Amino acid sequence: MTETGFREMGWEIAVLEQQYQEHVTGWDFYLPRLAPYVATLDVRP
């Protein structure tokens, strides 16, 4: 999975770096929880 578009936001470099790091931390936290959650969903039509 890839998240893009940070440079296109027009942020100053310090804000860009902060936002990027926050998103990296968020993916590290949430991504391992995604598959177990999806496994609990009822996907029958």
N, C-alpha and C positions, 0 to 999 in steps of 0.2 A: 504494500500500500504506500502511496506517495502523496504527500500534501504539498501543494505548490502555490505560488502566487504571492509570496511574502514581499518580494522586491517590487511587484507591481502596485503595492498598497501606497507607495509614496512616503513611507515613514522615514524619519531620520535613522541613521545607522544604529544608534543606541536603542531606539524603540524596536527596530527590526530585529536586533539580536535578542532583546528581551522576549518579544512575542514568539520568535522561533524557539527559544529555550523552553518557554512555557508550554508550547505545543509538543515538543519532544518529551517533556516530563509527563504531559497528559497522555500521550500515546503509550508511553512505557507503563502507565498506571492502568489505562482502560483496555488496551488491546488484549492482554492475557485474560481479561474477564469476558471478552466478547463471545468466543466460541462456547464456553459453558452456558452463557445466557441464551444464545441462539438455540442450543440443544434443548432448552426447556420450552421453546415456542411450539404451539400447535399450528402447523402449516397446512392442515387439511382444508380444502375449499369449502 
